Amino acid sequence: MTPTVCLLAALAQNVSMTSSVGGAGNSGDSKILDRLRDDCLESTLCRSAISAVTYVVEAVIALGRLLEEPSDPHPAAPTSQAEFDTLMRARIHKISGQLDRCYAIARANDNEASGRVMVSFTIAKDGTVSRSRIAKTSIDDEEMLACILDQVDSTVFPKPIGYPTSFTLPLVFRLQ
């Protein structure tokens, strides 16, 4: 069997597989596909082609499902304090790259800049930040501090359990 026929057999098998999931297809086509697949399975090249195409088709289907799922910027409220704490750590980790970019601003202005910044903020019932401020800092760079507040203000945090929650985020920026 030629490589082209092997590839066609692999594609046909996957089209047949995805059509049968959706309920489409016709029995005449199915017999042709079955014969092509049976002939193809005798060839190592065809078996490899089927495996590769199957992997790609499954990946495309999975990606399609992910793209169809709407992302909820306001996820459901956690049911326990432990769950809230875990979700907070994950969200803070997620924005750490943006906070590092804020630090890069200070480093651009002062190559030796390093120190601590304490950011206090209140998380409203819907997870948005209702108030934020720099509670304490050892880095005197207004542009960096404004950047940090912008990042915190634009982040949607987990919904607090039942009421707005005040939070203090200690940040340490070191020369590397």
WOPE-V605858 format. One line per field, one symbol per residue. phi: phi as a letter, one per 30 degrees, with the letter a starting at -180 (. if undefined). psi: psi as a letter, one per 40 degrees, with the letter a starting at -180 (. if undefined). burial: 1 if it has 24 or more other ideal C-beta (glycine too) atoms within 12 Angstrom, else 0. A space follows every 50 residues. Layout:
BEGIN
phi = ???
psi = ???
burial = ???
END
This chain:
BEGIN
phi = .dedddddddddddddddddddicjbddddddddddddddddcddddddd dddddddddddddeddddddccdbdeddcbdddeddddedddddcddddd dddddddddbecdalcbcccaccdecjddcbbaddaacccbedddddddd dddddccedddiadbdbbcdcbcbdb
psi = hidddddddddddddddddddeeiiiddddddddddddddeehddddddd ddddddddddddddddddhihhegiiiieiddddddddddddddeddddd dddddddddhdehiaihhhhihhideeihdiiihdiiehghddddddddd dddehhiihigdiihiihhhhhhii.
burial = 00000111111111110000000000000000100110010000010011 00110010000000000000000000110000010011001100100110 01101100000010101011111100111001110010101001101110 11101011110000101010101000
END
